[in-house]
Amino acid sequence: MTIGRSSWVRLPLSLAIIAGITEVCFRLLQVNATTAGFAYLLGILVIAAAWGLMEALMASVTAMVCFGFFFLPPIGRFAISDPQNWVALFTFLVTSLVASHLSDRAKKQTLEAKFRQQETERLYELSRAILLTGMAGPIGFHVAQNLARIFDCRSVALYDPGTGHVFYGGQHSLPGIEVELREAVISGTGSPRIEPEVVVAVITSGGQALGSLALMGISLSEGALQALLRLVAIALERVRTQEAETRAEAARQSEEFKSTLLDAIAHEFKTPLTSITAAATSVLTDIPNLPPQVLELTTIIDEEAGRLNLLVTDAARMAQIDASKIHLELRAVSVREFVDRVLQDFGPRLDGRRLRVDLREKLPRVSADPDLASMALRQVIDNGLKYSSPATELEVAAEADEDSVTIRVRDRGPGIPEGECERIFDRFYRRQSAKERVPGSGMGLYIAREIARAHGGDLRVESVLGSGSEFCLTLPTQEESSRS
């Protein structure tokens, strides 16, 4: 038990109180031993309740000496003639010590209850301040200021690894604390480190370090400190959640804007394209005996205007699909008819390349949106044409399963590494080796898979390096669709 500076002042006062009780009981009132014993005991209880156990123990020993000297015969001597008085003396001492201990313990429990109540009130005030804190300014700054104000901290330092900043609160500084806070987050030390006047703790949530906190001049129990750290973690997570929601909303609005803009551009393009196509068709049908060169050029204009019109339409639809606006108009579609229609659009682009088609007889109809299903297949075939050599063959086949039809597009290109077979379906992903030599945006396969999955089917790839790739587009059959 250590004796504080204030105890050195209270100990003489305790002795003075016992001396005063002795003076009153022995000289002024001349009471008997029993009355004096109760007076001493009352004084000791008052001292224990007012100051503490150390002062009460000193007063108890002093009161025992005075009780034996002034009130037990022979009076005025440190000797006791009757053995029963020894029993009374030690009984008095034990009673006074026990009473002092109980009084001191009750006092400590009262102070501890008051301290816990104060902790609870401060934690409640901190939680209220966190909930009422707006988004104006960094959350770390507001938390540090509120901690210093509510808990009377001389200094507060809060490190937010998300921004890399250290936010301060309080009147005093903590030299070199920035490095320590960053190292605490890196090491991920779970339990707080408590030094003589500074507490350094990592703020965690779900096992992940959200930041670190240093507090100087704070007195908190372990439970209250953990509750404080959880409140700070809630504040940091709340802001990060709001920021993520804001970014998601901004991205959604950006996608909607892009979709609207591309749709408007598509309509603007369609007007002159329609005029060009109409003019070229009119020349080809209404003017007989065209010179061979004019006929060839007009035919090229007509074909390329039709292809450009299709590309513009696909671009607008791709933007809508990327913005999660897929509206299917399902109906029973003949696989052979829509595959033939797609392949017909690729006629001028094959440049003499051999295209082998193997469609089994009596394929069931699929439940699909003809335009969107055609777009998905066009993207897959276009991918095969881009990434395979012009001298190689492209194969399109279809086969029926129990409840679906799978259209396979096989090329003789370089193949895809196993680790990238799924990544090629990500938005904007393009293989590093093909970025410079093959044009594209990295959206075609992503859009094709989104269309297939919107139908209840899928798009996957099977590839071997050096032997080409086979893309499998699966669509549900009409019977399966009607059952579901």
C-alpha positions in Angstrom: 0.0 0.0 0.0 1.5 3.3 -1.1 1.0 6.5 0.8 0.1 9.5 -1.3 1.1 13.1 -0.7 -2.3 14.0 0.7 -2.1 11.1 3.2 0.8 12.7 4.9 -1.5 15.6 5.7 -4.5 13.5 6.8 -2.5 11.1 9.1 -1.7 13.8 11.6 -5.2 15.0 11.4 -6.4 11.5 12.2 -4.2 11.4 15.3 -5.5 14.8 16.2 -9.1 13.6 16.1 -8.3 10.6 18.4 -6.5 13.0 20.7 -9.5 15.3 20.8 -11.9 12.4 21.6 -9.5 11.4 24.4 -9.4 14.9 25.8 -13.2 15.2 25.8 -14.0 11.8 27.2 -11.2 11.7 29.8 -10.9 15.2 31.1 -14.1 17.0 30.2 -16.8 14.4 30.5 -15.0 11.7 32.4 -17.0 8.9 30.8 -16.5 5.2 31.6 -14.5 2.8 29.4 -17.5 1.6 27.5 -18.7 5.0 26.4 -15.1 6.0 25.5 -14.8 2.8 23.4 -17.9 3.7 21.4 -16.6 7.3 21.0 -13.3 6.0 19.6 -15.1 3.6 17.3 -17.4 6.4 16.0 -14.4 8.6 15.3 -12.6 5.8 13.5 -15.6 5.2 11.3 -15.8 8.9 10.4 -12.1 8.9 9.5 -12.5 5.7 7.3 -15.5 7.1 5.5 -13.9 10.5 5.0 -10.3 9.7 4.1 -9.6 6.0 3.7 -8.3 2.8 5.2 -4.7 4.0 5.9 -5.8 6.8 8.1 -8.4 4.6 9.8 -5.7 2.0 10.6 -3.5 4.6 12.1 -6.4 6.0 14.1 -7.4 2.5 15.3 -3.9 1.7 16.7 -3.7 5.1 18.3 -7.2 4.8 19.8 -6.3 1.3 21.3 -3.2 2.8 23.0 -5.2 5.7 24.4 -8.1 3.5 25.4 -5.7 1.2 27.4 -3.7 4.1 28.9 -6.6 6.4 30.0 -9.6 4.1 30.5 -8.4 0.6 31.6 -6.9 0.2 35.1 -4.3 0.9 36.2 -5.1 4.3 34.6 -2.2 6.4 33.4 0.1 3.4 32.9 0.8 1.1 29.9 -0.2 -1.9 31.9 -3.4 -3.8 32.4 -4.1 -5.5 35.7 -7.2 -7.4 34.8 -6.8 -10.1 32.1 -10.3 -9.5 30.9 -9.4 -6.0 30.0 -6.8 -7.4 27.6 -9.7 -9.2 25.9 -11.7 -6.0 25.8 -8.7 -4.1 24.4 -8.0 -6.5 21.6 -11.7 -6.8 20.9 -11.9 -3.1 20.5 -8.9 -3.1 18.2 -10.3 -5.9 16.0 -13.7 -4.2 15.9 -12.2 -0.9 14.9 -10.1 -2.5 12.2 -13.0 -4.4 10.7 -15.2 -1.4 10.9 -12.5 0.7 9.2 -12.1 -1.9 6.4 -15.9 -2.2 5.8 -16.3 1.6 5.8 -13.4 2.0 3.4 -14.7 -0.7 1.1 -18.2 0.9 1.1 -16.6 4.2 0.3 -14.6 2.7 -2.6 -17.7 0.9 -4.0 -19.6 4.2 -3.9 -16.7 6.0 -5.7 -16.4 3.2 -8.2 -20.2 3.3 -8.9 -20.0 7.0 -9.4 -17.0 6.5 -11.7 -18.9 3.9 -13.8 -21.9 6.2 -14.0 -19.7 9.0 -15.2 -18.1 6.7 -17.8 -21.5 5.6 -19.0 -22.7 9.2 -19.3 -19.6 10.2 -21.2 -19.9 7.2 -23.6 -23.6 8.1 -24.2 -22.6 11.7 -24.9 -19.9 10.5 -27.3 -22.3 8.2 -29.1 -24.8 11.0 -29.4 -22.2 13.3 -30.8 -21.1 10.7 -33.3 -24.7 10.2 -34.5 -25.3 13.9 -34.8 -22.0 14.6 -36.7 -22.7 15.6 -40.2 -20.5 14.9 -43.3 -19.0 18.4 -43.2 -15.2 17.9 -42.8 -13.3 14.7 -42.0 -15.0 12.4 -39.4 -11.6 11.8 -37.7 -11.4 15.5 -36.8 -14.8 15.5 -35.3 -14.2 12.4 -33.3 -10.8 13.6 -31.9 -12.4 16.9 -30.9 -15.4 15.2 -29.2 -13.1 12.8 -27.3 -11.0 15.6 -25.9 -14.0 17.6 -24.9 -16.2 14.8 -23.4 -13.5 12.8 -21.6 -11.3 15.8 -20.6 -8.3 14.4 -22.4 -5.2 16.5 -22.6 -4.4 15.2 -26.0 -6.1 12.9 -28.6 -4.6 11.6 -31.9 -6.7 9.5 -34.3 -5.0 7.9 -37.4 -7.3 7.1 -40.3 -5.4 4.8 -42.8 -8.2 5.4 -45.4 -7.0 9.0 -45.8 -3.5 8.6 -44.3 -4.1 11.6 -42.0 -3.7 11.9 -38.2 -6.4 14.1 -36.5 -5.8 15.8 -33.2 -7.8 17.1 -30.3 -7.0 18.6 -26.9 -4.6 21.3 -25.8 -1.3 19.3 -25.6 0.7 17.7 -28.3 2.0 14.1 -28.6 5.5 14.3 -30.3 6.3 11.3 -32.5 2.8 9.7 -32.1 2.1 9.6 -35.9 4.8 6.9 -36.5 3.5 4.9 -33.5 -0.1 5.0 -34.7 0.8 3.9 -38.2 2.9 1.0 -36.8 0.1 0.0 -34.5 -2.3 -0.4 -37.5 0.4 -2.3 -39.5 1.1 -4.7 -36.6 -2.6 -5.0 -35.8 -2.1 -5.3 -32.1 -5.5 -6.1 -30.6 -5.0 -5.1 -26.9 -4.4 -1.5 -25.9 -0.9 -0.5 -24.9 -1.1 1.6 -21.7 1.9 3.8 -20.7 2.1 6.1 -17.7 -0.1 8.8 -19.3 -0.8 7.6 -22.8 -3.1 4.9 -24.1 -2.5 3.6 -27.7 -5.1 1.2 -29.1 -6.0 -0.2 -32.6 -9.6 0.4 -33.7 -10.9 -2.8 -35.2 -14.2 -4.1 -36.6 -14.8 -7.6 -37.8 -11.1 -8.4 -37.4 -10.0 -5.6 -39.7 -8.0 -2.6 -38.5 -9.9 0.6 -39.2 -7.4 3.0 -37.6 -5.5 3.7 -34.3 -6.1 6.0 -31.4 -3.8 7.6 -28.8 -5.3 9.2 -25.6 -3.3 11.2 -23.1 -4.6 12.0 -19.6 -7.6 9.7 -19.6 -8.9 7.5 -16.9 -11.1 4.6 -18.1 -11.8 1.1 -17.1 -11.0 -1.7 -19.5 -14.7 -2.2 -20.4 -15.2 1.5 -21.0 -12.1 1.8 -23.1 -13.3 -1.1 -25.3 -16.8 0.5 -25.6 -15.1 3.8 -26.6 -13.1 2.0 -29.3 -16.2 0.4 -30.7 -18.0 3.7 -30.9 -15.0 5.2 -32.8 -15.1 2.1 -35.1 -18.8 2.7 -35.7 -18.1 6.3 -36.6 -15.4 5.4 -39.1 -17.5 2.6 -40.7 -20.5 4.8 -40.9 -18.6 7.4 -42.9 -17.1 4.7 -45.2 -20.5 3.2 -45.8 -21.9 6.6 -46.7 -19.0 7.3 -49.0 -19.5 3.9 -50.7 -23.2 4.6 -51.1 -22.4 8.0 -52.6 -19.9 6.5 -55.0 -22.4 3.8 -56.0 -25.1 6.4 -56.6 -22.8 8.5 -58.6 -21.8 5.5 -60.7 -25.4 4.5 -61.2 -26.3 8.1 -62.3 -23.2 8.0 -64.6 -24.4 4.8 -66.2 -27.9 6.2 -66.7 -26.4 9.3 -68.2 -24.2 7.3 -70.5 -27.1 5.1 -71.6 -29.3 8.2 -72.2 -26.5 9.9 -74.1 -25.7 6.9 -76.3 -29.4 6.4 -77.0 -29.7 10.0 -78.2 -26.6 9.7 -80.3 -27.9 6.5 -81.8 -31.1 8.2 -82.9 -29.1 11.1 -84.3 -27.0 8.7 -86.3 -29.9 6.7 -87.6 -31.5 9.6 -89.5 -28.6 10.1 -91.9 -27.9 6.4 -92.1 -31.5 5.7 -93.1 -31.2 8.4 -95.8 -27.9 6.9 -97.1 -29.3 3.4 -97.1 -32.5 4.5 -98.9 -30.5 6.4 -101.5 -28.1 3.5 -102.1 -31.1 1.0 -102.4 -32.9 3.4 -104.7 -29.9 3.6 -107.0 -29.4 -0.2 -107.1 -33.1 -0.9 -107.8 -34.3 2.0 -109.8 -31.4 2.8 -112.2 -30.8 -0.1 -114.7 -27.6 -0.8 -116.5 -25.2 0.8 -113.9 -21.6 0.8 -114.9 -19.8 -2.0 -113.0 -17.6 0.4 -111.0 -20.7 2.4 -109.9 -22.6 -0.7 -109.1 -19.8 -2.1 -106.9 -19.3 1.2 -105.0 -23.0 1.7 -104.5 -23.3 -1.9 -103.2 -20.4 -1.2 -100.7 -22.2 2.0 -99.5 -25.4 0.0 -99.0 -23.8 -2.8 -97.1 -21.6 -0.6 -94.9 -24.5 1.8 -94.1 -26.5 -1.3 -93.0 -23.6 -2.5 -90.9 -23.0 0.9 -89.3 -26.7 1.1 -88.5 -26.5 -2.3 -86.7 -23.4 -1.1 -84.8 -25.1 2.0 -83.6 -28.1 0.1 -82.5 -25.9 -2.4 -80.6 -23.9 0.4 -79.0 -27.1 1.9 -77.6 -28.4 -1.4 -76.3 -25.0 -2.3 -74.8 -25.1 1.0 -72.8 -28.6 0.1 -71.5 -27.5 -3.4 -70.6 -24.4 -2.0 -68.8 -26.7 0.2 -66.8 -28.7 -2.9 -65.7 -31.7 -2.0 -68.0 -32.3 -5.3 -69.8 -35.9 -5.5 -70.9 -36.6 -8.9 -72.5 -39.3 -9.5 -75.1 -39.4 -13.2 -74.9 -40.9 -15.5 -77.6 -40.3 -18.8 -79.2 -37.3 -18.4 -81.5 -36.0 -20.9 -84.1 -32.2 -21.4 -83.4 -31.4 -21.9 -87.1 -33.2 -18.7 -88.1 -31.6 -16.4 -85.7 -28.1 -18.0 -86.2 -28.5 -17.6 -90.0 -29.5 -14.0 -89.6 -26.4 -13.2 -87.4 -24.1 -15.0 -89.8 -25.6 -13.1 -92.8 -24.6 -9.8 -91.1 -20.9 -11.1 -91.0 -20.8 -11.9 -94.7 -18.8 -8.9 -95.9 -16.4 -9.1 -92.9 -15.3 -12.7 -93.4 -12.8 -11.7 -96.2 -12.9 -15.1 -97.7 -12.4 -16.9 -94.4 -14.1 -20.2 -94.2 -17.1 -20.4 -91.8 -18.4 -23.9 -91.1 -21.9 -24.2 -89.7 -23.1 -27.4 -88.0 -26.7 -27.1 -86.7 -28.4 -30.4 -85.8 -31.8 -31.2 -87.2 -34.9 -30.6 -85.2 -33.4 -28.3 -82.6 -36.1 -27.1 -80.2 -37.1 -23.5 -80.1 -35.5 -21.3 -77.5 -37.3 -18.8 -75.3 -35.4 -15.6 -76.1 -35.5 -12.0 -77.2 -34.4 -12.3 -80.8 -32.6 -9.0 -81.0 -30.7 -9.4 -77.7 -29.9 -13.1 -78.4 -28.6 -12.1 -81.8 -26.5 -9.3 -80.2 -24.9 -11.8 -77.8 -24.1 -14.3 -80.6 -22.7 -11.4 -82.7 -20.3 -10.4 -79.9 -19.0 -14.0 -79.5 -18.5 -14.4 -83.3 -16.9 -11.0 -83.5 -14.5 -12.0 -80.7 -13.5 -15.1 -82.7 -12.8 -13.1 -85.8 -10.7 -10.6 -84.0 -8.5 -13.0 -82.1 -7.9 -15.7 -84.7 -5.8 -15.7 -87.8 -7.6 -14.8 -91.2 -6.3 -18.1 -92.6 -8.1 -20.2 -90.0 -11.6 -21.6 -90.0 -14.4 -20.5 -87.7 -17.0 -23.0 -86.7 -20.5 -22.5 -85.4 -22.5 -25.5 -84.0 -25.6 -26.0 -81.9 -26.8 -28.9 -79.9 -29.9 -29.5 -77.7 -29.8 -30.6 -74.1 -32.7 -31.6 -71.8 -33.9 -28.0 -71.2 -31.5 -25.8 -73.2 -29.8 -25.3 -76.5 -26.0 -24.6 -76.6 -24.5 -22.6 -79.5 -20.8 -23.2 -79.8 -18.4 -20.9 -81.6 -15.0 -22.3 -82.1 -11.9 -20.5 -83.4 -8.4 -21.5 -84.1 -6.8 -18.6 -82.3 -3.9 -18.6 -79.8 -6.1 -19.7 -76.9 -6.6 -18.2 -73.5 -4.5 -19.0 -70.4 -6.4 -20.9 -67.7 -6.1 -18.0 -65.2 -7.8 -15.6 -67.6 -10.8 -17.7 -68.7 -13.1 -16.0 -66.3 -11.5 -12.5 -66.4 -12.2 -12.1 -70.1 -15.9 -11.7 -69.1 -15.2 -8.8 -66.8 -16.1 -5.3 -67.8 -13.3 -3.5 -69.8 -10.8 -6.4 -69.3 -8.5 -7.0 -72.2 -5.5 -9.3 -72.3 -2.2 -7.4 -72.1 -0.8 -9.3 -75.2 -3.8 -8.2 -77.3 -4.4 -4.6 -76.3 -2.2 -3.1 -79.0 -2.8 -5.4 -81.9 -6.6 -6.1 -81.6 -9.1 -3.2 -81.4 -11.9 -3.3 -78.9 -13.3 -1.9 -75.6 -13.4 -5.0 -73.5 -17.2 -4.9 -73.2 -18.4 -7.4 -75.9 -18.1 -10.7 -73.9 -19.3 -9.0 -70.7 -22.5 -7.8 -72.5 -22.9 -11.2 -74.2 -22.8 -13.0 -70.8 -25.2 -10.5 -69.2 -27.7 -11.1 -72.0 -27.4 -14.9 -71.7 -27.8 -14.8 -67.9 -30.8 -12.5 -68.2 -32.4 -15.2 -70.3 -31.7 -17.8 -67.7 -28.7 -19.2 -69.6 -25.0 -18.6 -69.5 -21.9 -18.0 -71.6 -18.6 -19.8 -70.8 -15.4 -20.6 -72.6 -13.2 -23.7 -73.0 -9.7 -23.0 -74.2 -6.3 -24.6 -74.7 -3.2 -22.5 -75.4 -2.2 -22.9 -79.0 -5.3 -24.8 -80.0 -8.0 -22.1 -80.0 -11.1 -21.4 -77.9 -14.7 -22.5 -77.8 -17.4 -20.2 -76.5 -20.6 -21.9 -75.4 -23.8 -19.7 -75.4 -26.6 -21.5 -73.6 -30.3 -20.4 -73.9 -33.3 -22.1 -72.3 -35.8 -23.9 -74.5 -39.4 -22.8 -74.9 -40.7 -25.8 -73.0 -38.5 -25.1 -70.0 -39.5 -21.5 -70.0 -43.2 -22.3 -70.0 -42.6 -24.8 -67.1 -40.9 -22.1 -65.0 
